[in-house]
């Protein structure tokens, strides 16, 4: 009796490392399978859903918040950095730089 060599067929729908058939949750799919964007979205949503928001008429940022005439606390930035911020603000590029900051939910 001769042993019959059978060729194994490739599995369809395999989800291996190089597969084009990716699996992921809703957030991952909405983020275009970008794990970092999906994680940021989940963190932001969790903060809004599970976080506690307080609203009060007693506190006013203008009246009670710590501020100085320059609007800056701490050590003054270097001249080159101040010039960069001013140029970025005037050209509108500051929006691109601030897009990487996490938004904090608040209700003032």
N, C-alpha and C positions, 0 to 999 in steps of 0.2 A: 504494500500500500504506500503510495506516494503522498508526502505531505503537500498540501496545497497552500502555496504562499498567497495570502490575500493582502491586498493593499488597503491600508486604513484610509477611510475617507475623511477629509477635513470637516470638522463640525461646523454647521451653519449657525450663525448667530453667536459665535464665540466672542466673549468680551475680554479678550486678553489685552496686553499692553499696546499692541499695534492695531487693535481692532477699530474699525470705523463705527461699529455698533456700540456706542457708549451708553452706560447706564448711569443714572444719577437722579437725585431728588429734584423737585420742582425748582428750588432756588438755584441749583447748579445748572439746570437746563436753561432757566431764564437768564443766567449770567453767561451764557454761551460756553459752558463747561470751563469757565475760569474760576478756579477754586477760591482765589483770594477775593474776588468780587462777591461770590456767593457767601463766603464767611462774613464779610463786612455787612452784607444785607441782613443776614440772620442776626448778627450782633445788634444792629440798629433796631430791627423789629422787636427783638427780645427786650431791649432797653425800653422801648415805648410801651410794650404790652405789660411787662412785669414791673416796670419802674413806677415809682410814686411821684406824682406831680402835685405840687402844692400851689395854691393860689391864695394870695392874701392882699388886702388893701393897705395893710400896715407898712409893708416894705416897698420902697421905691428905689430903683437903681439910681435914678438921678439924685434923690435926696439922701439915701442911706448908703449907697454904694461907695466904695473907696475909689477916689479918682483925684487926679491932679490936673492942673491947667493944660499940661502937654498930653495928657491921656496915657502916659507911659509910666510904669513902675519899674524900678530896678536900674541896672546899669544901662547906659545909653549904648545903642549899637554903633559899630564902627561906621565911619563916614561912607565907605564904599557900600556897605549894606543898606544904609539909609538912602543913598542915591539909587541903588537898585530897586528898593521898594517904591520910591517915588516914580521912577521911570516905568516900572511894571504897572503901577496904579494908573498913571496917565495914559498908557497904551492899551490898558484893558487886560494885559497878560497876567495880572494878579489873580484873576478868576481861575486861570489854569493852575497856578501854584496852590491856591486855596482849595481846589477840588480834591486834594489828597487828605484834607483834614476831615475828621469825623464830625458829623453834625450832632449837636447835643439838643435833645428835645426840651423845650421849655414853654411855659405859658405865663407871660408877663402881663 
